[in-house]
Amino acid sequence: MDLAQLPQLEALCERLYTAQSQAERVQVEQMLGVFGQSTEHVPALKAILDNSRSPYAQLLASSSLTKLLSEHSLSPTVRADMKNYFLQYLDSHCPNLEHFVCSSLVQLLCRTAKLGWFDSDTHRAIVDDAKHFLEKNSPAHYLVGLRILNTIVQEMNQATPGRTLTQHRKAAVNFRDTALLRAFQVALLALQELQARRADEKLRAEGLNLALACLSFDFVGTCLDESSEELCTIQVPSSWRPAIEDAATLQLFLDAYSASQPPLSSTALECMVRLASVRRSLFTSEGERFKFLNRLVSASRSILDPAARGRLAQHENFHGLCRLLGRLKTNYQLSELVSVDGYNDWIQSVAQLTIYALQQWEWSGSSCYYLLGLWSRLVSSMPYLKGDSPSLLEGNVPAITQAYVTSRLESVARCAANPTLDDMLDTEDSLAEQLDALPYLMRYQYDRSAQYLATLMDPAIDYFKQAAQQQMAGPQLSLLEGQLTWLVYITGAVIKGRLASSTNADSQETLDGDLASRVFALLRAADEGLHAGRYSERSRQRLDTALLYFLQCFRKVYIGEQVMHSSKVYTRLAERLGLEDHSAVLAVMLAKIGTNLRVYGGSEELVHLSLVLFQELAAGYMSGKLLQKLDAVSSLLAHHTADTYAFLDAPANGRNRTTYYATLGRLLFMEDTPARFRAFVLPLHNTLLQLGQAVAAAPSAAALRQSVPLQRVAGLFRDLRGIAAATATRRTYGFLFEWLYPQHMPTMLRCLEAWADVPALTTPLLKFVAEFCFNKSQRLTFDSSSPNGILLFREVSKVVVTYANAVLAMPPLPGAGSVTAGGGGGPTSNGIATSGSGGGGSAVYDTRYKGIWVCLLALARAMSGNYVNFGVFELYGDPALKDALDAGLRMVLSVPLADLLAFRKLAKAYFALMEVLAAGHAGVLAAQDTRTFVFLMSSLELGLKSLDVSISSSCASAVDNLASFFWRHVASAAAGHPEGAAVGLTGGPGGMGAAASPPHGAQQMAQHIAQHPTLFPELLKTLFEIVLFEECSNQWSLSRPMLALVLINGSMYNEIKAGLIASQPAERQPHLAACLNRLMADVSPSLDPKNKDRFTQNLTVLRHEYRSKT
């Protein structure tokens, strides 16, 4: 690099990181981005680091080097030189480096060490290198040394972009076994030293962060979510035992907590949380483990001590303590806890803390979740408590439940007085977490808890009933509705908790009946009198949301196949409300659902929750049969349009319409009589007739769009899709098909033509078509003499072709189809899009890709439904099949490959179609032009690497069929093992023995492979790497195409084997070579099914043998 240009480069770097406008930043990025594109720029980047003192230039150099290191393969020698250079650079310059430059260089150093971990001992000495920094008498060097250790632990704990999970875990496991404990010991020694000399806060923070990073390491490769309380045992290796059992370790973190402020103190608490989570089997004996528990409880007691409780006024400390307390019961039994020293004081202090947290809910926030979880687990352990040690739960748990209920009721008034507070009723996740833990507490001494709830509910419900007849001030009524909302939620949660309780069944069911009868009484009053005018109030909508939650909980416990009619719950409901059995309760539920659908058209949330309840009632075998007998259901099936249910006219309820009609369809088809079906669809039939008349009368698409409301047409197709989804048998599907075909299909096609550029209509129409041609449960089974399957496919073909012509004619969106602002991406002359969607991703998905993937899905379903003989189309000159396939491929080629893989639904639909085409129409794919064929094969190779099992399996199947097609019709004859279609008998000209001509596409495929001979070898190499070196749950699927690829590649197979062997560490190469040499044992050069199975078995054995010794 010419040093004379350095000032200009430094100025550009400063502009890059300080630019005020996006346009300026993009412009400078284009100019400087070349440094991160090729390894030939490494010397120039080194020169920048050596000669520039501009922090922005230094940051550019380090970030570009990180990119090059991650994306390109460098030789071991170069990596070792880079690592030594970065160490020397940090050693020489760290006192003068900006913080962000130093962090970037440290990450670069650690990334280099990780990627070269198995190259030489140089990289594995990173911990010793960091210790050299600590030994220098300089705060800056000390900080960098700790930061190096912290960063290498984090690097090893997370996958590196561009590297497989297997490669990552290989390095991580070796680091865990050889270096992680030493890093943790360095952290402990550093903390001792730093606290002894009251060092700078930055240094202590780095030491604590290092200790936490070590304790948070993914020791066994489970990728734990550290916020999860379900998987919280830390599997530290046995070599850590002395450090964990040493009393000084826990004391060190406790001292760090006591001597610092957040975030240092909260980090120290988080380290204690990790220590509390270590596996049980780590300890030398149960006695050592009990001593450790004693120390943990003692530490938490000292934090809870009144003299130290002032520190808990800081929320980070409070939250950390709650997490620590929650982990104690998760990892230790109640019988162990009650035996520790000072248990009585500890449990009383925790109870006081819990009550305080519940009362100060606006401050404590999510911390309550950990405390409620602790108490719920304590209560759940009571039946298993042995011995005489008192648990002291009898007095504390009722106090906590009462504090919970009263604090929730009081929160309504607080939120009304202070609108800036976050209302817990609006925070769905937090509310669900609380309600999950509550039933265990309420059902402990349930008679007391139920009596307490009843004393709160009775006056509130009576007051609410009076408000139906007597005018009450709005704020006062909102307050009452809010309190009732909490009481209904709590009651629902308690009843749902019956599923997890098995004690005193009869008495608990009686108490459930007492509480449920009160909510059902409230339900009766909620829609009467003056209450009917409050549906627009937010407090009333919350109450109805709570009532739906209660009905769901009640349904799960007391309505279903497993529930006896003699349940004590129904005895109570009959005594108080006259609800004697399931049918009576279902009638109440259905009435509430109907009311909600009529009055809450503007509330998508309430409509959705009501329909979910309705759907689940209809889906249950017993509840569905009971619903069928209700007069309300008959009325609903007779009056189901927007004239009765206003929610159907609300634009926000588009998806809910599909759910609504799918549920109605399920009930309708329980008695599948033609007359009943005709009566049900008559309103929709009339709508279709009116739409058909409008289509016929409109001289143009624009005129049709003006004469017919878009929402009406889109809603119609959502309704039809719901009904189509409900047809699960040949008979019921026949009703639907005979109604719609042929009378209404032209109308649908005209609607698609008119609104082809409006996703609000094309999406529901295309989704209906995809559902209509979907042969689930073999419902599309026509008579052998019926042409209906062919006729249905022709309609699907028309829809696909019409949409493809329209979407491909649309102008590209601004910013779509270009990777950079100045790029000119989009389709090439071959129709293949060349680059990604850039910044227009969301918009281009909504306007183009969504419709495309639904079209591809419909085409894949129609072609895999097994109700069409596709040979008929070519035989009789019908272009429907050819046009559909051409349209589908044109849409695929219009999407850049990066976008095809980036949008999950688009990828799944595309690869599902590729699987179908390769299985039954391989010649069509092979007959495409070379550029298109290469695009398709490249996409399959990338799809094989997908983490989505369904995508990689579809790709493997497609590759298997295409490779088999090539082997049988092209390569097998050249290899001297012909597997063509001829039966091999001889005869006269044109007779049985005449040479069979190759199928359509075989010759073109041979030309494609001749021009691109690496296509099949690259696929084989990719499959070997995945199957041998990575974790894959679909190994069998991935192995199926490999025999055909091995046979096709012939002599190149040995080169591929050599490359695989060379890619592994030297000590493993002989073992892999021996395994690969046995792969083709007893396998003949044939794709006979038994031969393929033998190859698959050999590959499975190979994989097991190789991986068992690595």
C-alpha positions, 0 to 999 in steps of 0.5 A: 500500500502506498503510504502517501494515500494513507491520509486520504484513506483515514479521512474516508474511514472517518466519514464511514463511521461518522456519516450523518446520512445513509447515502453517504455511508453507502457510498463510502462503504462501496469504496472501502468494502473492497478491503474485505473481499479478497485475501490479497488485501491482507498486506495493505490492512497490515500496513494500515495497522502499522502506520495509522494512528486513526482509530477509524482506520484501525477499526476498518483494518481489524473488521476487514481482517475479521471478515477475510479470516471468517470467509476465506480459507487461510493456510495454517502458517498464515494464521499462526503469523497473524495470531502472533502479530495481533498479540504483539500489536496489542502488547505494544499499542493497547495503552493508546488504543480506543476502546472500540478498536481494542475490542475489535482487535481482541475479537480478531485475535480470538477468532484467529485462535479459534479457526486455527485451534487444531493447526498448532500449539500456538493457537491453543496457548491463548490462555497463557498469552493472556496471562502474560498480559496480566503479569505486566505492571499496567492496568491497560495490559491487565484489562486487555488480558482479561478481555482476551480470555473473556472473548475467547470463551465467548468465541468458543461458545458460539458458532462461527459464521461459515463453519458447520456446527460440527466444526464449532463443537469440535473446537469448543469441546477441546477448549472446554477440556484443555483451557476453560478451567484455567480461564476460570481459575484466572478469573477467580485469582484476578477477582481476589487480587482486584478486590484486595487492592480495590482496583478500577471498576472496569477491571473488576467488571471484566473479571466478573464477566469472565467468570460468568462467561466460563460458568455460562459455557455450553458444556455439552452442546445443548445450546441452552437458553439461559433465560429458561428455567426448564433446562437449568442444570449446568454440566460442568466437567469433573475437573471443576470439582475442587473449584466448585466445592471450595467455599472461597469460590462462592464467598468471592462472588458474595464479597463482590456483590457486597462491595459493588453496585450494579451492574457489577453486583448483579453480575456477581449474583448471576455467577452465584445463580450459575453455581447453584445450577451445577449438576448433582453428580459433580460433588464428591459425596452427598455430604459435600453437596449438602455443605454447598447447599448450606453455603448457598442458603447462607449467602442468600440469607446474608443478602436478605438480612435487614442490615443488607436489604437496602442493596435490594432497592436496586432492581438489578440486585433484586432480580438477581436474588430472585433468580438465585432463589428460584434456582435453589428449589429447581436443583435441590429437594425440599427435604434437603432445604428444610435440613439446612442451617437457619431454614426457618429464618430463610423461608420467613425472609423469602416469604416476606420478600415475595409478599413485598414483590407482589405488593410492589408489582410495578417495580418488581416486574418479571422478578415475581415469576421466579419467586412464584415459581419457587413457591409452586415447586416447594408446594409441589414437593410437599407430598414427598417430604419425609422426616420431622423438619417443619416446612413452614409452608402452612402459614406462608403459602396462604399469606402469599396467595392472598397477597397475590390476589389483593395486589392484583385487585389493587393494581386496577385502581393504581393503573387507572390513577396513573395511566403511565403504568404498564398494566399487567393485564395488557402484558400477555406473556407476563400474565401467562407466567403468573397464572402458570405458577398460581394453581399450585399455591391456590390448591395448597390448602384449597378450602381456605384459598377457595373461601377467600376467593369466594368472599371477594367474588360474591360482592363484586359479582352482585355489584356488577349485576346491579350495574346492569339495571342501575346507571353507574359512573363509567370510571367506577364500572371500569374499576369493577370490570378490571377487578372482576377480570383478575378474579376470572383469570385467577379462577380459570387458572386454579381450575386448570390446575386440576389437571396437575392435581390428584389429591382429594378429587371429590372435595377439590371438584366441589370447590372447583364447582363453587368457583366455576358457578360464580364465573358462569353467573357473571357470564350470564349477567355480562351481556344483560341490561346496561352492560350491553352498551359497554362493548367498546370500553377497553375494561369490558373487552379485557373482562370478556378476554378473561371469560374466554380464558376461563371457558378454555380452562374449564373445557380442558378439565371438565368437558371431554372424553375423559370426564364423567358426567357425575363430576361433583362440578356439575352437581354444584353447577346444577344446584346454583345455576341449573347447568346439569351436564356438558350439553348445558355448559356447552350451550352457555359457551356457544351463546357467549361465542355467538355474542362475541362474534356479533358485538366485537367485530372491531376487536380482532383479538376477541374474535380470534379467541372466541373462534379458537374456543369454538374450533377446539370445542368442534374438534373434540370428538365428544364435544363436537357430537354434543354441539351437533345436538344443540339448537344453537348450532343448527341456528348458526349453520342456517344464519352464518353470514355478515347479516348476523355476525358483524365481524365478517365485515371487518377487514382485520378479521380476514384470517378469522373468517377462514377459521370460522368457516372451517369450524362451521364446515366441520360441524356441517359435515358431521352429518354429510347430507346434500340437502344440508350442504346446499342450504348452508352454502346458499348465501355463498352461492348467491354471492358467487352468482352476483359476482359472476353477473358483475364479471359478465357485465364489466367490459374491462378489469378496471370496470370490475374493480370499480363495481365490486368491493375488493373486501367482499371478493377477498372475504368470499375466497377466505370463506371458501378456503375454510369450507374446503379445509373442512372437507375430509372425506371423498363424499364431502369433497364431492359436494364442494367440487360439484357446487363450484365446478364448472359453474363458478370457476370462470368467475374466480379466474376473471377475479384473479385477472382483474385483481392480479396486482392486489395481494389482498385478493390474490393471496386468499384466492390462491390459498383457496386454490391450493387447498381445493387441489390438496388431496389430504386424507385421499379426499380427491378420489374420483371414479375411474371413468371420471375426468374430474381429476384432469379437469381440476388440474386444468383449472389449477393450470389456468390459475397458475399461468394467469398469476405468473403472467401478471406477477412477472409483468409487474415492474420491480420494486424500488430497492428490490433485486439489488444487493447494493444501492447502485446494483442493477439486479433482476432477471437476466436475458435467461429470466434468472434473477441474479441478486438478492432483494436488498432493502426491499425484502418485506415489500417484495415478499408481500407483493411478489414472493407470497403469491409465488410461493402459494402458486408453487404450493398449489402446483406441487399439491396438484401434481402430487395428488395422484388423481391425474394421469399426466400422460393424457395431456401430451397424448391429446395435445392439451397444453395445460401441463406444459403451461403450468410447469413453464409458468412455475419455472418462470416464477422460480427463475424470477426470484434471486437465489439468495431470496429463494433461500432466505424466505422460509415459506418460499423455500419450502414451497419451491423445494417441495415442487422440485421434489415432485418434478424430479420424481415424475417429470425429470425430463422437463427439468433436464430439458431446460436451457443450461443456465436454468438447469445449473440454477436449479442444481445449485439451489438443490445443493444449497437446500441440502445444507438447510437446517430445516429437515423438510427442505434438506429431505426434499432436496435429497429426494430431488437430487436422487431422482435427477441423478438416477435419471442421468445414470440410467439414461446417459452415464450407465451405458458409458460406464458399461452397465446399461440400465436403460428401459429396453428389456433386452429381447431381440426382434425385427425392425421396430419389434420388441428388441428395437433399441429404445430411444432415450427419454425426453431431456436425457440428451440435453442433460448430458450436454448440461453436464458436459458444460458443467462437469463439477455439478454432480461432484460438488453435490456428492462432496456436500452430501458426504460432508453433511452425513459424515461430519455434521449432526443430521436427523434425516441421514437416511434421506440424505444418503439415498442420492449418494449411490447414484452420484458415486456411480456417475462420478466414476473416477472422480469419486477417488478424488472426492474421497481424497479431498474429504480425507485431507480436510480432516486433522492428520491423526484422523485421516487413516481412520477415515480412509479405512472407513471410506474404503469399505463403503462400496463393499458388496455394492454393485454398479446398479440402482436396484432397490436392494443394492441402494439399501445395501449402500445405505447400510454401509454408509450408516456403519461408516458414519457410526465407526468414524464418529465413534472415534472422533 
